[in-house]
Amino acid sequence: MRHLLPLCLLCFLHSANALRFPIHARSASTSSSRLTRRANNDTLLNVKNTQNSEYITNITLGGREIPVLLDTGSSDLWVAGDVPDSTDLGVSESLSYAVGDAAGDINTATLQFGNYTVENQAFLLVKNTSSFSINIETEGFDGLIGLGPNTGSVIRDKLGDSKGDSVLDRIFQQNASSANYMTILLNRLDDPTSPSTGQMSISEIVPGYENITSMPKLSVEMVHKLTDLDQHWQTYTDVNGVIGPDGNPIEVESIVPSAPDGQLVVVFDSGYTLPQVPRAMSDAIYGRVQGAEYNSEQGFWTIPCAQMLNISFKFGGVDYPISPLDTSSSEFDVVNSAGDPVCVGAFQPISSAFSLLGEYDIILGMSFMRNVYALFDYGDFVEDTSTDLGSPFIQLLSTTNVAAAHAAFVSVRLNGVDTTGAASQALLPVSEEQHSPETEAEKKAQ
């Protein structure tokens, strides 16, 4: 069991940090660096799963192999410790995360990522991680690689030109014959229906998941954003696009001024362990569960671990069910008011600053992303490419079968005895739904 410290493990705090720097016009790439394929043909990257809370892959930077977190919610690379054969540009910067600040100097070094080698890749070299509230080495990583659009790169904005471009932008710019997309498949531990390991790919599809190319293309650019520096992998749900555990749509109005009626703005962020949803939506998911309690100190619901809850999200006319093993999490060491072990409601009330500014409604982290194979197409986000000049989009292929997920829940949480039809699992009437209190910090933020 894990203690409940890193709820959104290294989720990027976009608010103050993203607005700190002026927006520069993008100039044409003048980088003299080059990219080559590595001698081997390792085109798929295995992704290590640490207790369903961290997804890690390895890069090689300046000759040093480094485990890094995969984060679709930010756009920069940072690593801790020393990097051999690196060049310090003498430019200091700080990136803010939920567990502390990654501060240091911007450096460049030769990067190997999958089957690609990128020379003079810009990254933040962090010498001191004492500001973090977790021990990242104990957690099994020494850095983070941002996989978001290059427009959100703090390093790129700080340097003011293409020398600061993100890792994937460098790969796409210098491998212009391939399409500008990457894919992510996250696995779920202790679930026989889940892939044995997670995988990431660049400009190719993981074998067995080819149907993703026929899924609806979810628009990214048309979604409201405050600044170009806050461009995320975000799109709209369908109308009535979140189905609650009673099988009915959860009706919540968007706080984003330009959102179409009945639709919500969603950000896909693999850096969040637990997704963030409107408070009323979180209440609708967990507030009718018998034995549910809201933990005001930590800001989440707890429910009995034997409680099976089925919810789903709808995008592009397609229903994406969530495994009940992801609707609540047993990975954290939490007890209720009676001192009994309980599970954490994974879809937490959102409280990020940009949600209060009307930037987005929902952040779908790992507990959602384990249920889909996701393709992120950068399109014309990337400069100087010759073949992929279309608008960026997202495609999602469901990996969760409802019947198989039910059986997995019975096996994992109920020791093989299906008690999901018991009276103790019946949802309370709507009139008895509990509602979580808004915290003083949230009121102040608003």
Secondary structure, 3 states (H helix, E strand, C coil): CECCCCCCCCCECHHHHHHCCCCCCCCCCCCCCCEEECCCCCCEEEEEEECCCEEEEEEEECCEEEEEEEECCCCCEEEECCCCCCEEEEEEEEEEECCEEEEEEEEEEEEEECCEEEEEEEEEEECCCCCCCCCHHHHCCCEEEECCCHHHCHHHHHHCCHHHCCHHHHHHHCCCCCCCEEEEECCCCCCCCCCCCEEEEECCCCCCCHHHHHCCCEECCCCCCCCHHHCCCEEECCCCCEECCCCCECCCCCCCCCCCCCCCEEEECCCCCCCEECHHHHHHHHCCCCCCEEECCCCEEEECCCCCCCEEEEECCEEEEECHHHHEECCECCECCCCCECEEECCEECCCHHHHCCCCCEEECHHHHCCEEEEEECHHHCCCCCCCCCCCEEEEEECCCHHHHHHHHHHHHCCCCCCCCCHHHCCCCHHHCCCCCCCHHHHHHC
